[in-house]
Amino acid sequence: MKCFYHPDQALHAPPTFLLRGQPAPSPEGPVRAELLPRGWHRQG
């Protein structure tokens, strides 16, 4: 799998997303942009 990262991903913090057609709090946030690369580096 190829994974791509750009520092601008830290700016992605939507307040809501659609869940079954209704707005819901978004699980996406800047912390995810920090956690994913850490995991990649641990795995090699």
Stockholm file with secondary structure:
# STOCKHOLM 1.0

chainA/1-44         MKCFYHPDQALHAPPTFLLRGQPAPSPEGPVRAELLPRGWHRQG
#=GR chainA/1-44 SS CCCCCCGGGGGCCCSEEEETTEEEECSCCHHHHHHHHHHHHHHC
#=GC SS_cons        CCCCCCGGGGGCCCSEEEETTEEEECSCCHHHHHHHHHHHHHHC
//
